[in-house]
């Protein structure tokens, strides 16, 4: 089977009213890259159709990776409107902080580091159990009215946590960034094995966030898209722990004339939740492989074969 030249799949962020690339380039590992290497990485992504770039204030230390992105001027100011820049806020050294003061201060620092006058999307990083929803709403209102953040979302939040925020926040919450890969597939695995006693896979660890997101037009962005469960690491090539999965990936890669990386991305892209796929590689070739994979539509048989090859159970 021959894959045609890649045309990047797009996703409609319904609540934000914008169309973005299915693949998102995460920039958490660029701190030690040279300006030229950053420009090559981002340039390769843009050539492959990637229009969205993901940051966080903690990546590379305090705004370290954002600063490197800004210093490298990976996207010229004249082309700023051609890309969607997303960042995240809330994780501090030893604690979480959704206070109004920290949200606003961190966004100001992100804008300075990134050399831009606005963020297209701001996500609240891991849940802050000391969160005051009305205080978050004040921060969002201030940032939105000033034109410094266009849209807002969350990362690693449950349905209840999202609803609690939504009661106070006036702007729609457009996305939730969640850990998901073939090897780390609790997001779908629990629902496939619901109501089965004695099976660890049946444990509900996210309180139905997949179905909640689909019902509420909230886009799921997957992180750790080629990662194993904690403590993590890439499952592609790990034949000691994921032998059957790598064999299945190799078989499908040969059939589609692509790399195993592309098939791993295709597996996520096949789900009808229409997820965005965040990749954190600094290898330009893998960026292209991911773009190619996002355009592949696996059959049901192929999708479930990879699922069970990863060690998950079908009742």
Residue pairs with C-beta under 8 A, 6 or more apart in sequence:
1 255
1 256
1 257
2 257
3 256
3 257
3 258
3 292
3 295
3 296
6 48
6 49
6 288
6 291
6 292
6 295
7 49
7 295
8 21
8 22
8 23
8 48
8 49
8 50
8 51
8 291
8 294
8 295
9 21
9 22
9 23
9 269
9 294
9 295
10 19
10 20
10 21
10 22
11 19
11 20
11 21
11 22
11 219
11 274
11 275
11 276
12 18
12 19
12 274
13 19
13 20
13 121
13 151
13 174
13 175
13 219
14 174
14 217
14 219
15 151
15 172
15 173
15 174
15 217
15 218
15 219
16 121
16 150
16 151
16 172
16 174
16 175
18 84
18 120
18 151
20 51
20 52
20 84
20 276
21 49
21 50
21 51
21 52
21 276
22 269
22 275
22 276
22 277
22 294
23 45
23 48
23 49
23 50
23 265
23 276
23 277
23 279
23 287
23 290
23 291
23 294
24 50
24 52
24 53
24 54
24 86
24 221
24 276
24 277
24 278
24 279
25 41
25 42
25 45
25 50
25 52
25 53
25 54
25 278
25 279
25 287
26 53
26 54
26 223
26 278
26 279
26 280
27 53
27 54
27 55
27 59
27 65
27 69
27 280
28 54
28 55
28 56
28 59
28 60
28 65
28 280
29 59
29 65
29 280
29 281
29 282
30 37
30 38
30 41
30 60
30 65
30 68
30 69
30 282
31 59
31 60
31 61
31 64
31 65
31 68
33 41
33 68
33 282
35 71
35 72
35 73
36 72
37 282
38 68
38 69
38 72
38 74
39 72
39 73
39 74
40 284
41 74
41 282
41 284
41 287
42 53
42 69
42 72
42 74
42 75
43 74
44 284
44 287
44 288
45 53
45 284
45 287
45 291
46 75
46 82
46 83
48 287
48 288
48 290
48 291
49 291
50 287
50 291
51 82
51 83
51 84
52 83
52 84
52 85
52 86
52 276
53 69
53 75
53 83
53 84
53 85
53 86
54 86
54 87
54 88
54 177
54 221
54 278
55 65
55 66
55 69
55 85
55 86
55 87
55 88
55 110
55 114
56 65
56 87
56 88
56 89
56 91
56 125
57 63
57 66
57 87
57 88
57 89
57 91
57 106
57 109
57 110
58 88
58 91
58 92
58 125
59 65
59 66
60 66
60 67
60 68
62 109
63 109
63 110
63 113
66 87
66 110
66 113
66 114
67 113
69 113
69 114
70 112
70 113
70 114
70 115
70 116
73 115
75 82
75 83
77 115
80 116
84 120
84 121
85 114
85 116
85 119
85 120
85 121
86 119
86 120
86 121
86 122
86 123
87 107
87 110
87 114
87 119
87 121
87 122
87 123
88 122
88 123
88 124
88 125
88 155
88 177
89 102
89 103
89 106
89 107
89 110
89 122
89 123
89 124
89 125
90 96
90 97
90 98
90 102
90 103
90 124
90 125
90 126
90 128
91 97
91 125
91 126
92 102
96 125
96 126
96 127
96 128
96 129
96 130
97 128
98 124
98 128
98 130
98 131
98 132
98 135
98 136
99 132
99 135
100 135
100 136
100 138
100 139
100 142
103 136
103 139
103 140
103 143
104 139
104 142
104 143
107 119
107 122
107 143
107 148
107 149
108 148
110 119
111 117
111 118
111 119
111 148
117 147
117 148
118 147
118 148
118 149
118 150
119 148
119 149
119 150
120 150
120 151
121 149
121 150
121 151
121 152
121 153
121 174
121 175
122 143
122 149
122 151
122 152
122 153
123 152
123 153
123 154
123 155
123 175
123 177
124 136
124 152
124 153
124 154
124 155
124 157
124 165
125 155
125 156
126 155
126 156
127 154
127 156
127 157
127 158
127 161
131 164
131 165
133 164
133 165
133 167
133 168
133 169
134 168
136 165
136 168
136 169
137 168
137 169
137 170
140 149
140 152
140 169
140 170
140 171
141 170
143 149
144 150
144 152
144 171
151 171
151 172
151 174
152 169
152 171
152 172
152 173
152 174
153 173
153 174
153 175
153 176
153 177
153 218
153 219
154 161
154 162
154 165
154 173
154 175
154 176
154 177
155 176
155 177
155 178
155 221
155 223
156 176
156 177
156 178
156 179
157 165
157 176
157 209
158 206
158 207
158 209
159 207
159 208
159 209
159 212
160 207
162 173
162 176
162 212
162 218
165 173
166 173
173 218
174 218
174 219
175 218
175 219
175 220
175 221
175 276
176 209
176 213
176 218
176 219
176 220
176 221
177 220
177 221
177 222
177 223
177 278
178 187
178 206
178 209
178 220
178 221
178 222
178 223
179 187
179 222
179 223
179 224
179 227
180 187
180 188
180 220
180 222
180 223
180 224
180 225
180 268
180 275
181 222
181 224
181 225
181 226
181 227
181 228
181 235
181 264
181 268
182 235
182 245
182 264
182 267
182 268
182 306
182 307
182 310
183 227
183 228
183 229
183 235
183 242
183 245
183 310
183 311
184 224
184 227
184 228
184 229
185 307
185 310
185 312
186 201
186 205
186 206
187 206
187 209
187 210
187 220
188 210
188 271
188 307
189 201
189 307
189 312
189 313
190 201
190 202
190 203
190 204
190 205
190 206
191 210
191 211
192 201
192 312
192 313
192 314
192 315
193 199
193 201
193 202
193 313
193 314
193 315
194 202
194 204
195 202
196 202
196 315
199 313
201 312
201 313
209 220
210 220
210 273
212 218
213 219
213 220
213 273
214 273
219 274
219 275
219 276
220 273
220 275
220 276
221 275
221 276
221 277
221 278
222 268
222 275
222 276
222 277
222 278
223 278
223 280
224 232
225 264
225 265
225 268
225 277
225 278
225 279
226 234
226 235
226 236
226 261
226 264
226 265
226 279
227 233
227 234
227 235
228 234
228 235
228 238
228 241
228 242
235 241
235 242
235 245
235 246
235 264
235 310
236 246
236 249
236 260
236 261
236 264
237 246
237 260
238 246
239 246
242 310
242 311
244 309
244 310
244 311
245 306
245 309
245 310
245 311
246 260
247 309
248 305
248 306
248 309
249 260
249 263
249 264
249 306
250 260
252 263
252 298
252 302
252 306
253 259
253 260
253 262
253 263
256 262
256 263
256 266
256 296
258 289
258 292
258 293
258 296
259 289
259 292
261 286
261 289
261 290
261 293
262 289
262 290
262 292
262 293
262 296
263 293
263 296
263 298
263 306
264 293
265 277
265 279
265 289
265 290
265 293
265 294
266 293
266 294
266 296
266 297
266 298
267 298
267 303
267 306
267 307
268 275
268 277
269 275
269 277
269 293
269 294
269 295
269 296
269 297
270 297
270 298
270 303
277 290
277 294
279 286
279 287
279 290
281 287
281 290
298 306
304 314
307 314
308 314
